[in-house]
């Protein structure tokens, strides 16, 4: 889970308004023909490893001072660590926009409808995927049952009964996906004051109840009939949790097997740069809390480190080590080799330079354009910090 969701991301994707025109496009359009599929009104997908933007600095937000009234701004009391994570780390609209672009570039011929989000956590991306098109389905898989339960209670409540019927959440290990168990949803009738969706996790047989739709936690992914996925993603650097090469290859093989026989893509992200291989502490200020990325010493032999995410709400309420991970920082050629060994026919790198981590104190020194887009590259010179999408294509 390294699941920065910016509240200003409210622009609608241009995909929906141009769907009719897209059907007349060639199956493998060139890059210049695909610019419309990245929503220019949206901000870029962000990441956990993300220095403060110009907007953060120009707004007068201090990295050292916290608003003592911050706690008062939360109407229902302090938010959970999952809510803070979604607000500070995730940007699902940007991710979806790029995934659509990748699919149309490398597969083409149809619109992507079926998504699987591995390491999904609270499945925010899956919920946004469902909301973006009434034909779409989503599968979420994660080992953290607490995060999945939070999704059932919070995120699914915002997508309605139709949306809930098109998403399946599984509790299990990405290295053994077929053994993952379906997490039950129980969707109550609509209340008079709007959508009233109650969720719970239970151990009972697949079936239905009056006024409810029920899924069973006893059903495994192998037992549930799922369509071949058009896109499988593993974002927020989740693949760094797999520290052995054999495990990474095995995971990629499972992803390839789950993709549609008509063709599909696997998309993951990774970060790097000289600052990624040293002890580091980054802060990012949000309207009523501060997000902190803390990176421990880096082992250059095993390429391992420990990452901790902290949140501070005002001066008194601090959530230390809200999320902590021991992971291996994979290099781009290592990932490419593993994807090809797993059976993907081609691998593509989309890279974006990030602001220098050593120039936070002076806005003038932050020379990276915050609107710089990801570009497909075959060569990229080392920087202080960069982010990358890696796209594996199955045809």
C-alpha positions in Angstrom: 0.0 0.0 0.0 1.5 3.3 -0.8 -2.0 4.0 -1.8 -0.9 12.3 -3.2 -4.9 12.4 -3.6 -5.4 16.0 -4.4 -8.8 17.4 -3.8 -8.5 19.7 -6.8 -8.6 16.6 -9.1 -12.3 17.2 -10.1 -12.0 17.4 -13.9 -13.8 14.7 -15.8 -11.8 12.4 -18.0 -12.0 13.3 -21.7 -12.4 9.6 -22.4 -16.1 9.5 -21.7 -16.9 12.5 -24.0 -14.9 11.0 -26.9 -15.8 7.4 -26.7 -17.8 7.4 -29.9 -14.9 8.9 -31.8 -12.4 6.5 -30.3 -14.3 3.5 -31.9 -13.2 4.8 -35.3 -9.5 5.0 -34.3 -7.1 2.4 -35.5 -6.4 -0.5 -33.1 -2.9 0.7 -32.4 -2.9 4.5 -32.6 0.3 6.4 -32.3 1.2 8.4 -29.3 0.3 11.8 -30.7 -3.2 10.4 -31.4 -3.6 9.4 -27.7 -2.9 12.7 -26.0 -6.7 13.2 -25.4 -6.8 10.0 -23.3 -4.8 11.7 -20.5 -7.1 14.1 -18.8 -5.3 17.5 -19.0 -7.6 18.9 -16.4 -6.4 16.4 -13.9 -3.1 16.6 -12.0 -0.6 13.9 -12.5 -0.7 10.6 -10.6 1.3 11.3 -7.5 3.1 9.0 -5.1 4.1 8.4 -1.6 7.7 9.5 -2.5 6.7 13.0 -3.5 8.4 16.2 -2.4 6.3 19.3 -1.7 4.9 21.0 -4.8 5.1 24.7 -5.7 1.5 25.0 -4.7 2.3 23.7 -1.2 5.1 26.2 -0.8 3.3 29.2 -2.3 0.3 28.6 -0.1 2.4 29.5 2.9 2.3 26.1 4.4 5.3 25.5 6.6 6.9 22.1 6.8 8.0 22.8 10.4 4.8 24.2 11.8 1.5 22.6 12.2 -1.9 24.3 12.6 -2.9 23.8 16.2 -6.5 24.0 15.1 -6.1 21.2 12.6 -7.9 18.7 14.9 -10.9 20.9 15.0 -11.4 20.8 11.3 -12.3 17.1 11.3 -16.0 17.1 11.8 -16.4 13.5 12.9 -13.2 13.4 15.0 -9.7 12.4 13.9 -9.7 10.4 10.6 -8.4 6.9 10.4 -5.0 6.1 9.0 -6.6 4.8 5.9 -8.4 8.1 5.2 -5.2 10.0 5.6 -3.4 7.6 3.4 -5.9 8.0 0.6 -5.7 11.8 0.9 -2.0 12.0 0.9 -0.7 9.2 -1.3 -3.3 8.2 -3.9 -4.5 9.8 -7.1 -6.8 7.3 -8.8 -8.0 9.5 -11.6 -4.5 10.2 -12.9 -3.6 6.5 -12.7 -6.8 5.5 -14.6 -6.1 8.1 -17.3 -2.6 6.7 -17.9 -3.7 3.1 -17.8 -6.4 3.8 -20.5 -3.7 5.4 -22.6 -1.3 2.4 -22.2 -4.0 -0.1 -23.0 -5.0 1.7 -26.2 -1.4 2.1 -27.3 -0.2 -1.5 -26.7 -3.4 -3.6 -27.1 -6.1 -1.5 -28.7 -9.1 -2.6 -30.6 -11.5 -2.3 -27.6 -12.0 -0.2 -24.5 -10.6 -1.7 -21.2 -13.5 -2.7 -19.0 -12.1 -5.3 -16.5 -9.5 -4.2 -13.9 -7.6 -6.1 -11.2 -6.0 -4.0 -8.5 -3.4 -6.0 -6.6 -2.1 -4.9 -3.2 -5.4 -2.9 -3.3 -5.6 -1.8 0.3 -8.8 0.2 0.6 -9.4 -0.3 -3.1 -9.8 3.4 -3.8 -8.6 2.9 -7.4 -11.0 0.1 -8.0 -13.9 2.2 -6.8 -12.9 5.1 -9.1 -12.6 2.6 -12.0 -16.2 1.4 -11.3 -17.5 4.9 -11.1 -15.9 5.9 -14.4 -18.0 3.7 -16.6 -21.1 1.6 -15.9 -19.8 -1.3 -17.9 -16.7 -1.7 -15.9 -15.8 -4.4 -13.3 -13.0 -4.5 -10.7 -11.2 -7.1 -8.6 -9.3 -6.0 -5.6 -6.8 -8.3 -3.8 -4.9 -7.6 -0.6 -3.5 -9.4 2.4 -4.7 -6.7 4.9 -8.2 -7.6 6.0 -8.5 -4.4 8.1 -8.0 -2.3 5.0 -10.5 -4.3 3.0 -13.1 -4.0 5.8 -12.5 -0.2 5.8 -13.2 -0.2 2.1 -16.5 -2.0 2.6 -17.6 0.4 5.2 -16.3 3.7 3.6 -15.4 3.5 -0.1 -18.1 1.1 -1.3 -20.7 3.3 0.4 -20.0 6.0 -2.2 -20.5 3.9 -5.3 -24.1 2.7 -4.9 -25.7 -0.7 -5.2 -24.9 -1.0 -9.0 -21.2 -0.2 -8.3 -21.1 -2.7 -5.5 -22.4 -5.4 -7.8 -19.4 -4.8 -10.1 -16.6 -5.0 -7.7 -15.2 -8.1 -5.9 -12.7 -7.8 -3.0 -10.5 -10.8 -2.1 -8.4 -11.3 1.0 -5.2 -13.2 0.2 -1.6 -13.3 -1.0 -0.8 -12.1 -4.5 1.6 -15.1 -4.7 -1.4 -17.4 -4.2 -4.3 -15.5 -5.8 -6.5 -18.4 -6.6 -6.6 -19.2 -2.8 -7.7 -15.7 -1.9 -11.2 -15.6 -0.3 -14.0 -13.3 -1.4 -14.9 -10.7 1.3 -18.6 -10.6 1.8 -20.6 -7.5 1.0 -24.2 -7.1 2.3 -26.0 -4.2 0.5 -29.1 -3.1 2.3 -32.1 -1.4 0.6 -31.8 2.2 -0.2 -32.9 4.5 2.7 -35.1 7.4 2.3 -32.3 9.8 2.8 -30.1 8.4 0.1 -27.9 5.4 -0.3 -27.6 3.5 2.9 -25.1 0.8 2.4 -24.1 -1.5 5.3 -21.2 -3.8 5.0 -19.8 -6.6 7.0 -17.5 -9.6 6.7 -19.0 -13.0 7.4 -18.4 -16.7 6.8 -21.5 -18.1 5.1 -22.4 -19.7 1.8 -23.0 -17.9 -1.4 -26.6 -16.9 -1.7 -29.1 -14.1 -1.5 -31.4 -12.6 1.1 -34.5 -10.5 0.7 -33.5 -6.9 -0.3 -29.8 -7.8 -0.1 -27.0 -9.0 -2.2 -24.5 -11.4 -0.5 -21.1 -12.5 -1.4 -19.3 -15.2 0.6 -15.9 -15.2 2.2 -15.8 -19.0 1.8 -15.6 -18.6 -2.0 -12.0 -18.5 -3.4 -10.9 -16.6 -6.5 -10.6 -19.9 -8.2 -14.2 -20.7 -7.5 -15.6 -17.4 -8.6 -16.2 -16.8 -12.3 -14.2 -13.8 -13.2 -13.7 -12.4 -16.7 -10.2 -12.1 -18.0 -8.8 -8.8 -16.9 -7.9 -6.1 -19.4 -5.6 -4.4 -17.0 -3.9 -5.6 -13.8 -2.1 -3.0 -11.7 0.2 -2.9 -8.6 0.7 0.7 -7.6 2.3 2.6 -4.7 5.5 0.6 -5.0 3.8 -2.5 -3.8 6.1 -4.9 -5.7 8.9 -3.7 -3.5 7.3 -5.9 -0.8 8.4 -8.9 -2.8 12.1 -9.1 -1.9 13.1 -12.3 -3.8 13.5 -12.5 -7.5 11.7 -15.8 -7.7 8.7 -14.3 -5.9 8.6 -11.4 -8.3 8.7 -13.7 -11.3 6.0 -15.9 -9.8 3.8 -12.8 -9.2 4.2 -11.6 -12.7 3.2 -15.1 -14.0 0.0 -15.0 -12.0 -0.8 -11.6 -13.4 -0.1 -12.8 -17.0 -2.4 -15.8 -16.4 -5.3 -13.6 -15.2 -5.1 -11.2 -18.2 -7.6 -11.5 -21.0 -6.7 -13.9 -23.8 -7.6 -11.1 -26.2 -4.6 -9.1 -24.8 -4.0 -7.0 -21.8 -1.5 -5.1 -19.8 0.2 -5.2 -16.4 1.1 -1.8 -14.9 3.2 -1.2 -11.8 5.1 1.8 -10.5 8.5 2.2 -8.9 10.6 5.2 -7.7 14.4 5.8 -7.7 17.2 8.2 -7.9 20.2 9.0 -5.8 18.0 10.1 -2.9 16.2 6.8 -2.9 19.3 5.0 -1.7 20.0 6.9 1.5 18.4 7.9 4.7 15.7 10.4 4.0 12.7 12.2 5.6 10.2 14.0 3.5 7.3 16.1 4.6 4.2 17.3 2.7 1.7 19.7 4.2 -2.0 19.3 3.5 -4.8 21.7 4.7 -5.3 20.0 8.0 -2.5 17.4 8.4 1.1 16.8 7.6 2.3 13.6 5.8 5.8 12.3 6.5 7.7 9.7 4.4 10.7 8.3 6.4 13.3 6.2 4.7 15.8 4.3 6.8 19.4 3.5 5.9 19.8 1.7 2.5 21.5 -1.6 2.2 23.4 -1.5 -1.1 24.1 -5.2 -1.2 20.6 -6.4 -0.7 19.0 -3.2 -2.0 16.7 -3.1 1.0 15.3 -0.4 3.3 12.5 0.3 5.7 9.8 2.9 4.9 7.5 4.4 7.5 4.6 6.8 6.9 3.6 9.1 9.7 0.7 11.6 10.0 0.5 14.6 12.2 -2.9 16.4 12.9 -2.1 19.5 14.9 0.6 19.5 17.5 -0.8 16.8 19.8 -2.3 14.1 17.5 0.5 12.2 15.8 0.1 8.8 14.2 3.6 7.4 14.2 4.4 4.5 11.9 0.9 4.4 10.5 2.2 2.2 7.8 5.7 0.6 7.7 7.2 -1.6 5.0 10.4 -3.6 4.6 11.1 -3.8 1.0 13.6 -4.2 -1.8 14.0 -1.3 -4.2 14.0 -3.0 -7.6 15.8 -1.5 -10.6 14.2 -1.0 -13.9 16.3 -3.6 -15.8 15.6 -6.2 -13.0 11.9 -5.6 -13.4 12.1 -5.9 -17.2 14.0 -9.2 -17.0 11.4 -10.6 -14.6 8.5 -9.6 -16.7 10.0 -11.1 -19.8 10.9 -14.3 -17.9 7.3 -14.5 -16.8 6.1 -14.4 -20.4 5.2 -10.8 -21.3 5.9 -10.1 -24.9 7.1 -6.5 -24.4 8.0 -4.1 -21.6 7.8 -0.3 -21.7 9.1 2.4 -19.3 7.3 5.7 -18.7 9.5 8.0 -16.6 8.9 11.3 -14.9 11.7 13.4 -13.2 10.7 14.5 -9.7 11.7 17.7 -7.7 15.1 17.4 -6.0 14.8 16.3 -2.4 17.7 18.6 -1.4 16.0 21.8 -2.5 12.9 21.9 -0.3 14.0 25.0 1.6 14.2 27.2 -1.4 11.4 27.4 -4.0 13.7 29.0 -6.5 15.9 25.9 -6.5 13.0 23.6 -7.3 13.5 23.6 -11.0 11.3 20.6 -12.0 8.1 21.5 -13.8 5.3 20.2 -11.6 3.2 19.7 -14.8 5.9 17.5 -16.4 4.2 14.4 -17.9 5.4 10.9 -17.9 7.2 10.0 -21.2 8.0 6.6 -22.7 11.8 6.4 -22.7 14.5 3.8 -23.6 17.2 5.8 -21.9 17.2 8.1 -18.9 20.1 9.7 -17.0 20.1 9.3 -13.2 18.5 12.1 -11.2 18.0 12.9 -7.6 14.5 11.5 -7.8 12.2 10.0 -10.4 9.0 8.0 -10.7 8.2 5.4 -13.4 5.4 3.3 -14.7 6.4 -0.1 -16.0 4.0 -1.6 -18.6 4.1 -5.3 -19.4 2.1 -6.2 -22.5 0.4 -9.6 -23.1 -0.9 -10.3 -26.6 
